[in-house]
Amino acid sequence: MLSCSVELWREALHHHLKGLVVNVVAISGAALILRANAPAWFTGWVALSLGVTVLRVLLYLLCKQALRRAPMQAPARGLVIAHAALVLCAGSLWGALGWWGMPAFSGAQQFAILVMLSSLAGGATGTLAALRVSGKLYVLLLVVPACVRILALGNDTHMLLSLMGVMFAWVMISSHQTNHTLLIRTITLARDKAELADALSAKTEQVLKINSELEGRVAARTRELEHLARHDALTDLLNRRGMLAAEPTLRIHSGAWLLMVFIDLDHFKQINDGLGHDWGDWVLCEVGQRLTTPLLPEQARSCPTLVSRWGAMSLCCARSGHRPHRGMPRGPHTPCMPG
C-alpha cells in the first residue's frame, strides 16, 4: 500500500503539467499585453520566466521517470526540494512583475497585471494543493507584492485595491488549505477502501477454502456412509443390501447366466466358543478373501464375482458368465465355473 506522501507526490506531478501550461499562456499573454511602452527590464523578465518554465518541464519529466522506475517508493528528497524551489522561483518572478510593473505601467495594463496574478493565484489553490507549504507561499508571492506596491501609490482607489488584494490572498490561502485537507482525506479514504477490499478478498478466499474443505469432508463422509451401508463392517464384503443392489450389474447382457451360492460355515460356533471370537472373525475374513480371489486371471474378466456376508456365519457368492455353447457338458469343468 502506498504511503500518503507518495500519493501526494503523485498528485503534485499530475497537476503540475496543467500549471505549466497555464504559466506559459500567462507569460505569453503578459508579453503581448504589456509590450507597448514596456520598460527595458520587461524583456529580461519574459526570457527569465520562460527559462524557469523550461527548467520546470525538464524537472517534471525527470520526476515522472523516477516515479515510473520506483512507483512504490517515496520520491528522492532532492527532487522534492528542486520541485518546490522552481515553483517558488516562478512565483517570485510573478511577484516581481507585480512589484515593478505596477508603477511602470498604468491604466489597463495595471488592471491586466492584477487579473493575471489573481487568476494564477486562484488556479494554484487547486494545482498546488498537494504542496502544503510551497503552494501557500506561491499564492502569497503572486498577490502580496502587487498589493503592497499599489498601497504605496497613495490614492484612495489604490488603497481599496490593496485591501481587496490582501483579503483575496487570505481567501486563496484558506482555499488552498481546504483543498490540501480534502486531498489528504481522499487519499486516506481510498487507501482504507483498498485495504478493506484486500481484507474482504482474503476473507472471501478463506471462506471459499473452508467451504471447499467442508464439501470435501461431506463428500468423503457420504461415500463412507454409503460404503458402510452396503458393506459388512468386519469383512468389508458386501452385506445383504449391497448384494441385492449390485446383483443387476452382473447381468451383462441377455445371454448371460447367473450363479448364486449360499455358504454356511460348519462348526463356526465351536470356533467362537473354543478359540474365541477373534479367531472366528479371522475365519470369516479369510474365507471371504479366498472367495473373492479368482482362480485364474481371465476368470476375473469373463466371470465377474460378488461375495457378500449374508448372515452371521453365512456367505453368498454370485457369479455371472456367458451361457455355455450347445453340446458343451455342464459340470465342474464348464467355463467360468470353479474348477
Contacts in CASP RR format, 6 or more apart in sequence:
PFRMAT RR
TARGET T0000
AUTHOR 0000-0000-0000
METHOD contacts of the structure
MODEL  1
MLSCSVELWREALHHHLKGLVVNVVAISGAALILRANAPAWFTGWVALSL
GVTVLRVLLYLLCKQALRRAPMQAPARGLVIAHAALVLCAGSLWGALGWW
GMPAFSGAQQFAILVMLSSLAGGATGTLAALRVSGKLYVLLLVVPACVRI
LALGNDTHMLLSLMGVMFAWVMISSHQTNHTLLIRTITLARDKAELADAL
SAKTEQVLKINSELEGRVAARTRELEHLARHDALTDLLNRRGMLAAEPTL
RIHSGAWLLMVFIDLDHFKQINDGLGHDWGDWVLCEVGQRLTTPLLPEQA
RSCPTLVSRWGAMSLCCARSGHRPHRGMPRGPHTPCMPG
1 191 0 8 1.000
1 194 0 8 1.000
1 195 0 8 1.000
2 10 0 8 1.000
2 72 0 8 1.000
2 191 0 8 1.000
3 74 0 8 1.000
4 184 0 8 1.000
4 187 0 8 1.000
4 188 0 8 1.000
4 191 0 8 1.000
5 74 0 8 1.000
6 72 0 8 1.000
6 73 0 8 1.000
6 74 0 8 1.000
6 75 0 8 1.000
7 187 0 8 1.000
7 190 0 8 1.000
7 191 0 8 1.000
8 130 0 8 1.000
8 183 0 8 1.000
8 184 0 8 1.000
8 187 0 8 1.000
9 67 0 8 1.000
9 74 0 8 1.000
9 75 0 8 1.000
9 80 0 8 1.000
9 130 0 8 1.000
10 67 0 8 1.000
11 129 0 8 1.000
11 130 0 8 1.000
11 183 0 8 1.000
11 187 0 8 1.000
12 83 0 8 1.000
12 128 0 8 1.000
12 130 0 8 1.000
12 131 0 8 1.000
13 60 0 8 1.000
13 63 0 8 1.000
13 64 0 8 1.000
13 67 0 8 1.000
15 126 0 8 1.000
15 127 0 8 1.000
15 128 0 8 1.000
15 129 0 8 1.000
15 130 0 8 1.000
16 56 0 8 1.000
16 60 0 8 1.000
16 83 0 8 1.000
16 127 0 8 1.000
17 60 0 8 1.000
18 127 0 8 1.000
19 123 0 8 1.000
19 124 0 8 1.000
19 127 0 8 1.000
20 53 0 8 1.000
20 56 0 8 1.000
20 57 0 8 1.000
20 60 0 8 1.000
22 120 0 8 1.000
22 123 0 8 1.000
22 127 0 8 1.000
23 49 0 8 1.000
23 53 0 8 1.000
23 56 0 8 1.000
23 90 0 8 1.000
23 120 0 8 1.000
24 50 0 8 1.000
24 53 0 8 1.000
26 116 0 8 1.000
26 119 0 8 1.000
26 120 0 8 1.000
27 46 0 8 1.000
27 49 0 8 1.000
27 50 0 8 1.000
27 53 0 8 1.000
29 116 0 8 1.000
30 46 0 8 1.000
30 97 0 8 1.000
30 112 0 8 1.000
30 113 0 8 1.000
30 116 0 8 1.000
31 46 0 8 1.000
33 109 0 8 1.000
33 112 0 8 1.000
34 42 0 8 1.000
34 105 0 8 1.000
34 109 0 8 1.000
34 112 0 8 1.000
34 113 0 8 1.000
35 42 0 8 1.000
36 109 0 8 1.000
37 105 0 8 1.000
37 109 0 8 1.000
38 104 0 8 1.000
38 105 0 8 1.000
39 100 0 8 1.000
39 101 0 8 1.000
39 104 0 8 1.000
41 100 0 8 1.000
42 104 0 8 1.000
45 93 0 8 1.000
45 96 0 8 1.000
45 97 0 8 1.000
48 93 0 8 1.000
49 90 0 8 1.000
49 93 0 8 1.000
49 94 0 8 1.000
52 86 0 8 1.000
52 89 0 8 1.000
52 90 0 8 1.000
52 93 0 8 1.000
53 90 0 8 1.000
55 86 0 8 1.000
56 86 0 8 1.000
56 87 0 8 1.000
56 90 0 8 1.000
59 79 0 8 1.000
59 82 0 8 1.000
59 83 0 8 1.000
59 86 0 8 1.000
62 79 0 8 1.000
63 75 0 8 1.000
63 79 0 8 1.000
63 83 0 8 1.000
66 75 0 8 1.000
66 76 0 8 1.000
66 79 0 8 1.000
67 75 0 8 1.000
84 131 0 8 1.000
84 133 0 8 1.000
84 134 0 8 1.000
87 128 0 8 1.000
87 131 0 8 1.000
87 134 0 8 1.000
87 135 0 8 1.000
87 138 0 8 1.000
88 134 0 8 1.000
88 137 0 8 1.000
88 138 0 8 1.000
88 141 0 8 1.000
90 138 0 8 1.000
91 138 0 8 1.000
91 141 0 8 1.000
91 142 0 8 1.000
92 141 0 8 1.000
94 116 0 8 1.000
94 117 0 8 1.000
94 120 0 8 1.000
94 141 0 8 1.000
94 142 0 8 1.000
95 117 0 8 1.000
95 141 0 8 1.000
95 142 0 8 1.000
95 145 0 8 1.000
95 146 0 8 1.000
96 145 0 8 1.000
97 113 0 8 1.000
97 117 0 8 1.000
98 113 0 8 1.000
98 117 0 8 1.000
98 145 0 8 1.000
98 146 0 8 1.000
98 149 0 8 1.000
99 145 0 8 1.000
99 146 0 8 1.000
99 148 0 8 1.000
99 149 0 8 1.000
100 149 0 8 1.000
101 110 0 8 1.000
101 113 0 8 1.000
101 149 0 8 1.000
102 110 0 8 1.000
102 113 0 8 1.000
102 146 0 8 1.000
102 149 0 8 1.000
102 150 0 8 1.000
102 153 0 8 1.000
103 149 0 8 1.000
103 153 0 8 1.000
105 113 0 8 1.000
113 146 0 8 1.000
114 146 0 8 1.000
114 161 0 8 1.000
117 142 0 8 1.000
117 143 0 8 1.000
117 146 0 8 1.000
118 143 0 8 1.000
118 168 0 8 1.000
120 142 0 8 1.000
121 138 0 8 1.000
121 139 0 8 1.000
121 142 0 8 1.000
121 143 0 8 1.000
121 168 0 8 1.000
121 169 0 8 1.000
121 172 0 8 1.000
122 139 0 8 1.000
122 172 0 8 1.000
122 175 0 8 1.000
124 135 0 8 1.000
124 138 0 8 1.000
124 139 0 8 1.000
124 142 0 8 1.000
124 172 0 8 1.000
124 176 0 8 1.000
125 139 0 8 1.000
125 172 0 8 1.000
125 175 0 8 1.000
125 176 0 8 1.000
125 179 0 8 1.000
126 175 0 8 1.000
126 176 0 8 1.000
126 179 0 8 1.000
128 134 0 8 1.000
128 135 0 8 1.000
128 138 0 8 1.000
128 139 0 8 1.000
128 176 0 8 1.000
129 135 0 8 1.000
129 176 0 8 1.000
129 179 0 8 1.000
129 180 0 8 1.000
129 182 0 8 1.000
129 183 0 8 1.000
130 180 0 8 1.000
130 183 0 8 1.000
131 138 0 8 1.000
132 180 0 8 1.000
135 176 0 8 1.000
136 173 0 8 1.000
136 176 0 8 1.000
136 177 0 8 1.000
139 169 0 8 1.000
139 172 0 8 1.000
139 173 0 8 1.000
139 176 0 8 1.000
140 169 0 8 1.000
140 173 0 8 1.000
143 165 0 8 1.000
143 166 0 8 1.000
143 168 0 8 1.000
143 169 0 8 1.000
143 172 0 8 1.000
144 166 0 8 1.000
144 169 0 8 1.000
146 165 0 8 1.000
147 161 0 8 1.000
147 162 0 8 1.000
147 165 0 8 1.000
147 166 0 8 1.000
147 169 0 8 1.000
148 162 0 8 1.000
150 158 0 8 1.000
150 159 0 8 1.000
150 161 0 8 1.000
150 162 0 8 1.000
151 158 0 8 1.000
151 159 0 8 1.000
151 162 0 8 1.000
229 241 0 8 1.000
229 242 0 8 1.000
230 238 0 8 1.000
230 239 0 8 1.000
230 241 0 8 1.000
230 242 0 8 1.000
230 245 0 8 1.000
230 246 0 8 1.000
231 237 0 8 1.000
231 238 0 8 1.000
231 239 0 8 1.000
231 242 0 8 1.000
232 238 0 8 1.000
232 239 0 8 1.000
232 308 0 8 1.000
232 309 0 8 1.000
234 281 0 8 1.000
234 284 0 8 1.000
234 285 0 8 1.000
234 309 0 8 1.000
235 284 0 8 1.000
235 285 0 8 1.000
235 288 0 8 1.000
235 309 0 8 1.000
237 288 0 8 1.000
237 292 0 8 1.000
237 307 0 8 1.000
237 308 0 8 1.000
237 309 0 8 1.000
237 315 0 8 1.000
238 246 0 8 1.000
238 306 0 8 1.000
238 307 0 8 1.000
238 308 0 8 1.000
238 309 0 8 1.000
239 308 0 8 1.000
239 309 0 8 1.000
240 308 0 8 1.000
240 310 0 8 1.000
240 311 0 8 1.000
240 316 0 8 1.000
242 308 0 8 1.000
243 306 0 8 1.000
243 308 0 8 1.000
243 310 0 8 1.000
243 316 0 8 1.000
243 318 0 8 1.000
246 306 0 8 1.000
247 258 0 8 1.000
247 306 0 8 1.000
247 318 0 8 1.000
250 256 0 8 1.000
250 258 0 8 1.000
250 304 0 8 1.000
250 306 0 8 1.000
250 318 0 8 1.000
250 319 0 8 1.000
250 320 0 8 1.000
251 258 0 8 1.000
251 320 0 8 1.000
252 304 0 8 1.000
252 320 0 8 1.000
252 321 0 8 1.000
255 322 0 8 1.000
255 323 0 8 1.000
256 320 0 8 1.000
256 321 0 8 1.000
256 322 0 8 1.000
256 323 0 8 1.000
257 320 0 8 1.000
257 321 0 8 1.000
257 322 0 8 1.000
257 323 0 8 1.000
258 318 0 8 1.000
258 319 0 8 1.000
258 320 0 8 1.000
258 321 0 8 1.000
259 318 0 8 1.000
259 319 0 8 1.000
259 320 0 8 1.000
259 337 0 8 1.000
260 316 0 8 1.000
260 317 0 8 1.000
260 318 0 8 1.000
260 319 0 8 1.000
261 316 0 8 1.000
261 317 0 8 1.000
261 318 0 8 1.000
261 319 0 8 1.000
262 310 0 8 1.000
262 314 0 8 1.000
262 315 0 8 1.000
262 316 0 8 1.000
262 317 0 8 1.000
263 287 0 8 1.000
263 291 0 8 1.000
263 314 0 8 1.000
263 315 0 8 1.000
263 316 0 8 1.000
263 317 0 8 1.000
264 313 0 8 1.000
264 314 0 8 1.000
265 283 0 8 1.000
265 284 0 8 1.000
265 287 0 8 1.000
265 313 0 8 1.000
265 314 0 8 1.000
265 315 0 8 1.000
268 280 0 8 1.000
268 283 0 8 1.000
268 313 0 8 1.000
269 313 0 8 1.000
271 279 0 8 1.000
271 280 0 8 1.000
271 283 0 8 1.000
272 279 0 8 1.000
272 280 0 8 1.000
284 309 0 8 1.000
284 313 0 8 1.000
287 315 0 8 1.000
288 307 0 8 1.000
288 309 0 8 1.000
288 315 0 8 1.000
291 305 0 8 1.000
291 307 0 8 1.000
291 315 0 8 1.000
291 317 0 8 1.000
292 305 0 8 1.000
292 307 0 8 1.000
294 300 0 8 1.000
294 303 0 8 1.000
294 305 0 8 1.000
295 338 0 8 1.000
295 339 0 8 1.000
299 305 0 8 1.000
299 336 0 8 1.000
302 321 0 8 1.000
302 322 0 8 1.000
302 335 0 8 1.000
302 336 0 8 1.000
303 319 0 8 1.000
303 320 0 8 1.000
303 321 0 8 1.000
303 335 0 8 1.000
303 336 0 8 1.000
304 319 0 8 1.000
304 320 0 8 1.000
304 321 0 8 1.000
305 317 0 8 1.000
305 318 0 8 1.000
305 319 0 8 1.000
306 317 0 8 1.000
306 318 0 8 1.000
306 319 0 8 1.000
307 315 0 8 1.000
307 316 0 8 1.000
307 317 0 8 1.000
307 318 0 8 1.000
308 315 0 8 1.000
308 316 0 8 1.000
308 318 0 8 1.000
309 315 0 8 1.000
309 316 0 8 1.000
310 316 0 8 1.000
319 336 0 8 1.000
319 337 0 8 1.000
321 336 0 8 1.000
322 335 0 8 1.000
322 336 0 8 1.000
324 330 0 8 1.000
324 334 0 8 1.000
324 335 0 8 1.000
328 334 0 8 1.000
331 337 0 8 1.000
332 338 0 8 1.000
332 339 0 8 1.000
333 339 0 8 1.000
END
